[in-house]
Amino acid sequence: MSDPILGQILNQLQQMDKRFDSIDVRLEKMEDRLDTIEEQTKNIPLLQEAVLETLTVTKRLDASQSASERKVTTELNTHQHSIDILNRRQLRMEADIETLKSR
């Protein structure tokens, strides 16, 4: 073959070699990114488990709080009723005392 043709072939091979080098660099970067993504996502199942446990605890606390609120409301109603009874008795006693004073 002639020297110009060989030179042209050599030039094309060198350009292809540069492109392959560029492709290799890009591939290495992609592999690094993939490794990073794999590292970051390996904890997802543990996070999901923690979220589910937190949800379970939250539901349990909510149920417990509701039960406590009902108990406190019942006790408050009972105390209010007792206070009302004591107020009526006090009013009766005061009326009786006024009646005795008037005699």
C-alpha positions in Angstrom: 0.0 0.0 0.0 1.1 3.5 -0.5 2.4 5.7 2.3 -0.5 8.2 2.2 -3.1 5.4 2.5 -1.1 3.9 5.4 -0.9 7.3 7.0 -4.6 7.8 6.7 -5.3 4.4 8.2 -2.9 5.1 11.0 -4.6 8.5 11.6 -8.0 6.8 11.7 -6.8 4.2 14.1 -5.3 6.8 16.4 -8.7 8.7 16.4 -10.5 5.5 17.2 -8.0 4.8 20.0 -8.8 8.3 21.5 -12.5 7.6 21.2 -12.1 4.2 23.0 -10.1 5.9 25.7 -12.9 8.5 26.1 -15.4 5.7 26.2 -13.3 3.9 28.9 -13.2 7.0 31.0 -16.9 7.5 30.8 -17.5 3.8 31.6 -15.3 4.0 34.7 -17.3 7.1 35.8 -20.6 5.3 35.3 -19.3 2.3 37.3 -18.2 4.6 40.1 -21.7 6.2 40.1 -23.3 2.8 40.2 -21.1 1.7 43.1 -22.2 4.9 44.9 -25.8 4.2 44.2 -25.5 0.6 45.4 -23.8 1.8 48.6 -26.5 4.4 49.3 -29.5 2.1 48.6 -28.3 -0.9 50.6 -29.7 0.7 53.7 -33.2 1.1 52.3 -34.6 -2.1 53.7 -33.3 -1.2 57.2 -35.0 2.3 56.9 -38.2 0.7 55.8 -38.1 -1.6 58.8 -37.4 1.3 61.1 -40.3 3.3 59.6 -42.7 0.3 60.1 -41.6 -0.1 63.7 -42.1 3.6 64.3 -45.6 3.4 62.8 -46.5 0.4 65.0 -45.2 2.2 68.2 -47.1 5.4 67.1 -50.4 3.5 66.7 -49.9 1.8 70.1 -49.2 5.2 71.7 -52.2 6.7 70.0 -54.5 3.9 71.3 -53.0 4.3 74.8 -53.5 8.1 74.7 -57.2 7.6 73.6 -57.8 5.2 76.5 -56.1 7.6 79.0 -58.2 10.5 77.7 -61.4 8.5 78.1 -60.4 7.6 81.7 -59.5 11.2 82.5 -62.8 12.5 81.0 -64.8 9.9 83.1 -63.0 10.9 86.3 -63.6 14.6 85.5 -67.2 14.0 85.0 -67.4 12.0 88.3 -65.6 14.8 90.1 -67.9 17.5 88.6 -70.9 15.5 89.7 -69.5 15.3 93.2 -68.8 19.0 93.2 -72.4 19.7 92.1 -73.8 17.5 94.9 -71.5 19.3 97.5 -72.6 22.7 96.2 -76.3 21.8 96.6 -75.7 20.5 100.1 -73.8 23.7 101.0 -76.6 25.8 99.7 -79.1 23.8 101.7 -77.0 24.1 104.8 -76.7 27.9 104.3 -80.4 28.1 103.9 -81.0 26.1 107.0 -78.5 28.3 108.9 -80.3 31.4 107.8 -83.6 29.8 108.8 -82.2 29.0 112.3 -80.8 32.6 112.6 -84.2 34.0 111.7 -86.0 32.2 114.6 
